[in-house]
Amino acid sequence: WATIGASTFETPVHRQDDLPIQVEFVAAVDARLENFAASVSACAFALGADVRVGPGTIYRDVVSPIHPATTTPHLFSVPPFVWANEFESIEGDDAYITWLQLVPITASSSCGSI
């Protein structure tokens, strides 16, 4: 699953040259998890000018509304590691767009989250 358009949402993160950093999300999960796209989309809709985004961000309770019996209700963002160099960053005139992979995690794994 992946987003297309999450990078249109502003984030508070900028590069050293002040170019805004915006993100798209990708996730690799069991194909039997129907509607997992809704959980990935929920992370995109959580983006905003005052919301920290980057590796290590935990998106709380974005899986459990779609899959109530899940043991991994949260998604944790990391640099994409499942696909070797398939998701490259894009430097535009107005923003630097990068990819984050979303990994399902348990409630106990999310202690001390951002």
C-alpha positions as CSV (number, residue, x, y, z in Angstrom):
1,W,0.0,0.0,0.0
2,A,1.2,3.5,-0.7
3,T,-0.1,7.1,-0.6
4,I,-0.2,9.4,-3.6
5,G,-0.8,13.0,-2.5
6,A,0.2,12.9,1.2
7,S,3.1,15.2,0.2
8,T,0.6,18.0,-0.5
9,F,0.2,18.3,3.3
10,E,2.5,20.8,5.0
11,T,4.8,19.5,7.7
12,P,7.0,21.5,10.2
13,V,10.2,19.8,9.0
14,H,12.7,21.7,6.7
15,R,16.1,20.9,5.3
16,Q,19.1,23.0,6.4
17,D,18.5,25.1,3.2
18,D,14.9,25.8,4.5
19,L,13.3,23.7,1.7
20,P,10.2,22.0,3.3
21,I,10.3,18.3,3.7
22,Q,7.1,16.5,2.8
23,V,6.4,12.8,2.8
24,E,4.6,9.9,1.0
25,F,4.0,6.6,2.9
26,V,4.4,3.0,1.8
27,A,3.6,-0.2,3.7
28,A,4.2,-3.9,3.2
29,V,1.6,-6.0,5.0
30,D,-0.1,-9.4,4.5
31,A,-2.3,-9.1,1.4
32,R,-5.2,-10.7,3.4
33,L,-5.5,-7.4,5.4
34,E,-8.2,-5.9,3.4
35,N,-8.7,-2.1,3.7
36,F,-5.2,-1.6,5.1
37,A,-5.1,1.4,2.7
38,A,-7.4,3.2,5.1
39,S,-4.8,2.9,7.9
40,V,-2.1,4.2,5.6
41,S,-4.3,7.1,4.5
42,A,-5.0,7.9,8.2
43,C,-1.3,8.7,8.6
44,A,-1.4,11.0,5.6
45,F,-4.5,12.8,7.1
46,A,-2.6,13.2,10.4
47,L,0.0,15.3,8.7
48,G,0.0,19.1,9.3
49,A,2.1,22.1,9.9
50,D,2.3,21.3,13.6
51,V,2.8,17.5,13.4
52,R,6.3,16.1,13.6
53,V,7.0,13.7,10.8
54,G,10.0,11.6,10.1
55,P,11.6,8.3,11.0
56,G,10.5,7.3,14.4
57,T,7.0,8.9,14.3
58,I,4.2,6.7,15.7
59,Y,0.8,7.0,14.3
60,R,-1.5,5.8,17.1
61,D,-4.6,3.8,16.6
62,V,-4.7,3.9,12.8
63,V,-4.9,0.2,12.3
64,S,-7.4,-0.8,15.1
65,P,-10.4,1.1,13.7
66,I,-10.2,-1.0,10.5
67,H,-9.0,-4.2,12.1
68,P,-10.4,-4.2,15.7
69,A,-8.9,-7.6,16.6
70,T,-5.3,-6.6,15.6
71,T,-2.4,-6.9,18.0
72,T,-0.6,-4.1,16.2
73,P,-2.9,-1.1,16.4
74,H,-0.2,1.6,15.6
75,L,2.1,2.3,12.7
76,F,5.8,3.3,13.1
77,S,7.6,5.2,10.4
78,V,11.0,4.2,9.2
79,P,13.0,4.8,6.0
80,P,11.8,2.2,3.4
81,F,13.9,-0.9,3.8
82,V,11.8,-3.6,2.1
83,W,12.5,-2.3,-1.4
84,A,16.1,-1.6,-2.4
85,N,16.1,2.0,-3.7
86,E,12.7,1.7,-5.3
87,F,11.4,4.8,-3.4
88,E,13.7,7.6,-4.1
89,S,13.3,11.2,-2.8
90,I,12.3,13.9,-5.1
91,E,13.7,17.4,-4.9
92,G,11.3,20.0,-6.3
93,D,11.4,23.8,-6.4
94,D,8.9,24.1,-3.5
95,A,9.6,20.9,-1.5
96,Y,11.8,17.9,-0.9
97,I,9.5,14.8,-1.0
98,T,10.7,11.6,0.7
99,W,9.2,8.2,1.5
100,L,8.5,6.7,4.9
101,Q,7.6,3.0,5.4
102,L,4.9,2.3,7.9
103,V,5.5,-0.7,10.1
104,P,2.7,-2.1,12.3
105,I,3.6,-2.2,16.0
106,T,2.1,-3.3,19.3
107,A,0.8,-1.0,22.0
108,S,3.8,-2.1,24.2
109,S,6.2,-1.2,21.4
110,S,4.9,2.3,21.3
111,C,5.9,3.4,24.8
112,G,7.8,6.6,24.7
113,S,6.5,7.6,21.4
114,I,6.5,11.0,19.7
